[in-house]
């Protein structure tokens, strides 16, 4: 897996502050004035923007070249619709020599890993047989595995990345997705160090994602269900 940030909004920090302050500044040269703000004032403005309306964040874009990931991952990845994607095709590309992702589950499980890898080699053999029989790639691709490696280019704005971080960096997120998204965040912070506070979740997208941070959460839910069932049984007995 390889993640590379290939394009991003230039002068993003000043643009972010300008779009935020458009409603407050009537000056025609407001953008130039903001550029001249001292760093202390700019940092104070960024700190303020972390906890206010996020619409201005949508003016800052990042484009990633993501390679060697599974289609299982990209099936989840493209569910985020506030984004743009371009993905390698299996309809027209001959996949005879495809590679595939082996999930962390198989680490230390030699027998299960052998079954998994043997299955992949069988798929590869039958796919090649179909191609050799002049079956079109778009029809032969039906037997290819979900974990086949693929490449995808994706564009997100800062607001979307912020929202994604609240679910995709969660300890409960699928391992490959979490690893890819962390690489994406690292790439953004590498070119725009000021974005780090925007991309570190202060909360998860749903309570269930807090399970590993709060081990008692699931136990509390189970206890509530147990208590509720007990009350129902008592009411039936009383009736």
C-alpha positions as CSV (number, residue, x, y, z in Angstrom):
1,X,0.0,0.0,0.0
2,X,1.3,3.4,-0.9
3,X,-0.4,6.8,-0.4
4,X,1.0,10.0,-2.0
5,X,-0.5,13.5,-1.9
6,X,-0.1,14.7,-5.5
7,X,-1.9,18.0,-5.4
8,X,-3.3,20.4,-2.8
9,X,-4.7,24.0,-2.5
10,X,-1.9,26.5,-2.6
11,X,-1.9,29.2,0.1
12,X,-4.6,27.2,1.8
13,X,-4.2,28.7,5.2
14,X,-4.8,32.3,4.0
15,X,-7.6,31.1,1.7
16,X,-9.3,29.3,4.6
17,X,-9.2,32.5,6.8
18,X,-10.3,34.7,3.9
19,X,-13.4,32.6,3.1
20,X,-14.2,32.5,6.8
21,X,-14.0,36.3,7.1
22,X,-15.7,37.2,3.8
23,X,-18.9,37.8,5.7
24,X,-17.2,40.2,8.1
25,X,-14.8,42.1,5.8
26,X,-16.1,44.4,3.1
27,X,-12.6,45.4,1.8
28,X,-11.8,44.5,-1.8
29,X,-8.2,43.7,-0.7
30,X,-9.3,41.6,2.3
31,X,-7.4,38.6,1.0
32,X,-4.1,40.6,0.8
33,X,-4.7,42.1,4.2
34,X,-5.1,38.6,5.7
35,X,-1.9,37.5,4.1
36,X,-0.2,40.3,6.1
37,X,-1.6,39.2,9.5
38,X,1.2,38.3,12.0
39,X,1.5,34.5,12.6
40,X,0.1,34.9,16.1
41,X,-3.1,36.4,14.8
42,X,-3.4,33.7,12.1
43,X,-3.0,31.0,14.7
44,X,-5.6,32.6,16.9
45,X,-8.0,32.6,14.0
46,X,-7.3,28.9,13.2
47,X,-7.9,28.0,16.8
48,X,-11.3,29.9,16.7
49,X,-12.2,28.2,13.4
50,X,-11.8,24.7,15.0
51,X,-15.0,25.3,16.9
52,X,-17.2,27.2,14.6
53,X,-19.1,26.8,11.3
54,X,-17.0,24.5,9.0
55,X,-18.3,25.6,5.5
56,X,-15.1,27.6,4.8
57,X,-13.1,24.3,5.2
58,X,-14.6,23.1,1.9
59,X,-12.4,25.5,-0.1
60,X,-9.2,23.6,0.7
61,X,-8.7,20.5,-1.4
62,X,-6.3,17.5,-1.4
63,X,-5.8,14.9,-4.1
64,X,-4.2,11.5,-3.3
65,X,-2.8,8.8,-5.4
66,X,-3.5,5.5,-3.5
67,X,-1.9,2.3,-4.8
68,X,-1.8,-1.3,-3.9
69,X,-5.0,-1.3,-1.8
70,X,-7.8,-3.9,-1.9
71,X,-11.1,-3.4,-3.7
72,X,-12.7,-4.4,-0.4
73,X,-11.2,-1.1,0.9
74,X,-12.2,1.0,-2.1
75,X,-15.8,-0.4,-1.9
76,X,-16.0,1.3,1.5
77,X,-13.8,4.3,0.5
78,X,-16.1,5.5,-2.3
79,X,-19.2,5.6,0.0
80,X,-18.0,9.0,1.1
81,X,-19.8,11.1,-1.6
82,X,-18.4,14.5,-0.8
83,X,-15.4,13.6,-2.9
84,X,-14.2,12.7,-6.4
85,X,-12.6,9.4,-7.5
86,X,-10.8,7.8,-10.5
87,X,-10.1,4.0,-10.2
88,X,-8.2,1.4,-12.1
89,X,-10.5,-0.6,-14.3
90,X,-10.9,-4.4,-14.3
91,X,-13.3,-4.2,-17.3
92,X,-10.6,-3.4,-19.8
93,X,-7.3,-4.2,-18.1
94,X,-5.9,-7.7,-18.2
95,X,-5.5,-8.8,-14.6
96,X,-3.5,-12.0,-15.2
97,X,-0.8,-11.1,-12.8
98,X,-2.9,-9.5,-10.1
99,X,-1.6,-9.0,-6.6
100,X,-3.9,-9.2,-3.5
101,X,-4.0,-7.9,0.0
102,X,-3.7,-10.4,2.9
103,X,-5.4,-9.0,6.0
104,X,-3.7,-8.8,9.4
105,X,-6.0,-11.6,10.6
106,X,-3.8,-14.1,9.0
107,X,-0.6,-13.1,10.8
108,X,0.6,-16.0,12.9
109,X,-2.1,-18.3,11.4
110,X,0.0,-20.3,9.0
111,X,-2.6,-23.0,8.1
112,X,-5.4,-20.4,7.4
113,X,-3.0,-18.2,5.4
114,X,-2.0,-21.2,3.3
115,X,-5.7,-21.9,2.4
116,X,-6.2,-18.2,1.6
117,X,-3.2,-18.0,-0.7
118,X,-4.0,-21.3,-2.4
119,X,-7.4,-20.0,-3.1
120,X,-6.0,-16.8,-4.6
121,X,-3.7,-18.8,-6.9
122,X,-6.6,-21.0,-8.0
123,X,-8.6,-17.8,-8.9
124,X,-5.6,-16.5,-10.8
125,X,-5.3,-19.8,-12.8
126,X,-9.0,-19.9,-13.7
127,X,-9.0,-16.3,-14.7
128,X,-6.1,-16.9,-17.1
129,X,-7.9,-19.9,-18.5
130,X,-10.9,-17.7,-19.3
131,X,-8.7,-15.0,-20.9
132,X,-6.9,-17.7,-23.0
133,X,-10.3,-18.8,-24.2
134,X,-10.9,-15.3,-25.5
135,X,-13.4,-14.4,-22.8
136,X,-13.5,-10.6,-22.6
137,X,-11.9,-9.0,-19.5
138,X,-15.3,-7.5,-18.6
139,X,-16.8,-10.9,-18.3
140,X,-13.8,-12.8,-16.9
141,X,-13.5,-10.3,-14.0
142,X,-16.5,-11.8,-12.3
143,X,-14.3,-14.4,-10.6
144,X,-11.7,-12.0,-9.4
145,X,-11.4,-11.7,-5.6
146,X,-12.6,-8.7,-3.5
147,X,-9.1,-8.3,-2.0
148,X,-7.5,-7.9,-5.4
149,X,-5.1,-4.9,-5.5
150,X,-6.2,-1.7,-7.2
151,X,-5.2,1.9,-7.6
152,X,-7.4,4.9,-7.0
153,X,-7.1,8.7,-7.1
154,X,-9.3,10.6,-4.7
155,X,-9.9,14.2,-4.0
156,X,-11.3,15.4,-0.6
157,X,-11.7,18.8,1.0
158,X,-10.6,19.6,4.5
159,X,-14.1,19.4,5.9
160,X,-14.7,15.9,4.5
161,X,-11.3,14.7,5.8
162,X,-12.2,16.1,9.2
163,X,-15.6,14.2,9.2
164,X,-14.0,11.0,7.9
165,X,-11.4,11.0,10.7
166,X,-14.1,10.6,13.3
167,X,-14.9,7.2,11.9
168,X,-11.9,6.0,9.9
169,X,-9.3,6.6,12.6
170,X,-11.5,4.8,15.2
171,X,-9.9,1.7,16.8
172,X,-13.0,-0.2,15.5
173,X,-12.4,0.8,11.8
174,X,-11.3,-2.0,9.4
175,X,-7.6,-2.3,9.6
176,X,-6.7,-1.5,6.0
177,X,-8.9,1.5,5.9
178,X,-7.5,2.9,9.2
179,X,-3.9,2.4,7.9
180,X,-4.7,4.1,4.5
181,X,-6.5,7.0,6.1
182,X,-3.7,7.6,8.6
183,X,-1.2,7.8,5.7
184,X,-3.5,10.3,4.1
185,X,-3.6,12.5,7.2
186,X,0.2,12.2,7.5
187,X,0.6,13.4,3.9
188,X,-1.7,16.4,4.5
189,X,0.1,17.4,7.7
190,X,3.5,17.0,5.9
191,X,2.6,19.9,3.5
192,X,0.2,21.8,5.9
193,X,1.4,21.3,9.5
194,X,-1.4,23.7,10.7
195,X,-4.1,21.2,9.7
196,X,-3.2,18.6,12.4
197,X,-5.7,19.9,15.0
198,X,-8.4,19.9,12.2
199,X,-7.7,16.2,11.5
200,X,-7.4,14.7,15.1
201,X,-10.9,13.5,16.2
202,X,-12.2,14.9,19.5
203,X,-15.0,12.4,19.3
204,X,-16.0,9.4,17.3
205,X,-18.8,9.4,14.7
206,X,-20.9,7.0,16.8
207,X,-20.8,5.7,20.4
208,X,-19.9,2.1,19.3
209,X,-16.6,3.4,18.0
210,X,-15.6,4.3,21.5
211,X,-15.6,0.7,22.7
212,X,-11.9,0.3,22.8
213,X,-11.4,3.7,24.5
214,X,-14.2,2.9,27.0
215,X,-14.2,-0.9,27.6
216,X,-17.2,-0.6,29.9
217,X,-19.5,0.8,27.1
218,X,-20.5,-2.6,25.7
219,X,-20.9,-4.1,29.1
220,X,-23.3,-1.2,30.1
221,X,-25.4,-1.8,27.0
222,X,-25.6,-5.5,27.8
223,X,-26.6,-4.7,31.4
224,X,-29.3,-2.4,30.2
225,X,-30.7,-5.0,27.9
226,X,-30.6,-7.6,30.7
227,X,-32.4,-5.3,33.1
228,X,-35.0,-4.4,30.5
229,X,-35.7,-8.1,29.8
230,X,-36.0,-8.7,33.6
231,X,-38.6,-5.9,33.9
232,X,-40.6,-7.3,30.9
233,X,-40.7,-10.7,32.5
234,X,-41.8,-9.2,35.9
235,X,-44.6,-7.3,34.2
236,X,-45.8,-10.5,32.4
237,X,-45.8,-12.3,35.8
238,X,-47.7,-9.5,37.5
239,X,-50.2,-9.5,34.7
